[in-house]
Amino acid sequence: MTKPDQNNLPELPPEMVNFYQRRTEEHIARVAANLMLLAQLSDHADELIERARVHDASKFGPEERVAYIWLTEFHRCRQSGEAFEYPPGVKELVKQATQHHLTTNRHHYQAHVDPNDMTEVDLIEMVCDWTAMAQELGDNGGSARGWADRTVGHRVRFHDANTHFIYSTIEQLDKLKGVNA
């Protein structure tokens, strides 16, 4: 797969870059807050605290940053009902960056040959990521339950034990956050 030439892309408007930066930092902060809540009750506290420190750091790296600025703008426009089209070459760049992100961050099941190879820490971070997205979008009262219901057993086949762990983690986090989902 050839990498699109980022030098031939249109210049990124500062407001797009600023929105991406703010939105991504807010997402990371939400994930970190969720991880810190669960760390208080976990045998994996140190690992969860470290995951909170490095969550989604790849989005600021050269393989992902420019593409994720465009992807964030795409989603912003879609949510606000504005028309949006990627400039030439950007769609492929976004596809490659998304693939890079999903396959290099352990909290995404795509980073594993078998999603059942995910550790408890990977699964907890995944739930915290889903929760952060639900919080951002106002889904299901800020609970990851809707994300899990759309993913577990549909997009991804987890073993029964992992499915139980995922839903138990969601329930635990919802209780800590006072969510009635």
Solvent accessible surface area in square Angstrom, and as a share of the most:
residue,aa,sasa,rsa
1,M,180,0.80
2,T,123,0.71
3,K,124,0.53
4,P,25,0.16
5,D,70,0.36
6,Q,57,0.25
7,N,138,0.71
8,N,120,0.61
9,L,25,0.12
10,P,63,0.40
11,E,161,0.72
12,L,33,0.16
13,P,47,0.29
14,P,96,0.61
15,E,122,0.55
16,M,17,0.08
17,V,31,0.18
18,N,89,0.46
19,F,53,0.22
20,Y,1,0.00
21,Q,63,0.28
22,R,123,0.45
23,R,36,0.13
24,T,0,0.00
25,E,88,0.39
26,E,80,0.36
27,H,3,0.01
28,I,33,0.17
29,A,60,0.47
30,R,57,0.21
31,V,0,0.00
32,A,23,0.18
33,A,53,0.41
34,N,0,0.00
35,L,0,0.00
36,M,83,0.37
37,L,46,0.23
38,L,5,0.02
39,A,8,0.06
40,Q,133,0.59
41,L,102,0.51
42,S,28,0.18
43,D,147,0.76
44,H,52,0.23
45,A,30,0.24
46,D,119,0.62
47,E,94,0.42
48,L,0,0.00
49,I,78,0.39
50,E,76,0.34
51,R,43,0.16
52,A,11,0.08
53,R,172,0.63
54,V,58,0.33
55,H,5,0.02
56,D,3,0.01
57,A,57,0.44
58,S,28,0.18
59,K,19,0.08
60,F,70,0.29
61,G,19,0.18
62,P,109,0.69
63,E,78,0.35
64,E,0,0.00
65,R,80,0.29
66,V,33,0.19
67,A,2,0.02
68,Y,17,0.06
69,I,1,0.00
70,W,16,0.05
71,L,31,0.15
72,T,13,0.08
73,E,20,0.09
74,F,65,0.27
75,H,64,0.29
76,R,72,0.26
77,C,6,0.03
78,R,145,0.53
79,Q,108,0.48
80,S,68,0.44
81,G,69,0.66
82,E,84,0.38
83,A,105,0.82
84,F,51,0.21
85,E,156,0.70
86,Y,47,0.18
87,P,26,0.16
88,P,126,0.79
89,G,40,0.38
90,V,0,0.00
91,K,146,0.62
92,E,67,0.30
93,L,4,0.02
94,V,13,0.07
95,K,129,0.55
96,Q,30,0.13
97,A,2,0.01
98,T,40,0.23
99,Q,99,0.44
100,H,55,0.25
101,H,6,0.03
102,L,39,0.19
103,T,55,0.32
104,T,78,0.45
105,N,20,0.10
106,R,110,0.40
107,H,4,0.02
108,H,33,0.15
109,Y,45,0.17
110,Q,68,0.30
111,A,31,0.24
112,H,24,0.11
113,V,157,0.90
114,D,56,0.29
115,P,30,0.19
116,N,28,0.14
117,D,86,0.45
118,M,9,0.04
119,T,65,0.38
120,E,83,0.37
121,V,5,0.03
122,D,0,0.00
123,L,2,0.01
124,I,11,0.06
125,E,5,0.02
126,M,4,0.02
127,V,0,0.00
128,C,0,0.00
129,D,14,0.07
130,W,25,0.09
131,T,1,0.01
132,A,0,0.00
133,M,42,0.19
134,A,0,0.00
135,Q,53,0.24
136,E,59,0.26
137,L,70,0.35
138,G,61,0.59
139,D,46,0.24
140,N,66,0.34
141,G,61,0.59
142,G,7,0.07
143,S,0,0.00
144,A,0,0.00
145,R,70,0.25
146,G,13,0.12
147,W,53,0.18
148,A,0,0.00
149,D,71,0.37
150,R,113,0.41
151,T,3,0.02
152,V,16,0.09
153,G,25,0.24
154,H,134,0.60
155,R,157,0.57
156,V,5,0.03
157,R,172,0.63
158,F,18,0.07
159,H,112,0.50
160,D,128,0.66
161,A,77,0.60
162,N,24,0.12
163,T,37,0.21
164,H,132,0.59
165,F,49,0.21
166,I,0,0.00
167,Y,54,0.21
168,S,44,0.28
169,T,6,0.03
170,I,1,0.01
171,E,86,0.38
172,Q,75,0.33
173,L,1,0.00
174,D,10,0.05
175,K,146,0.62
176,L,68,0.34
177,K,68,0.29
178,G,58,0.56
179,V,28,0.16
180,N,153,0.78
181,A,66,0.51
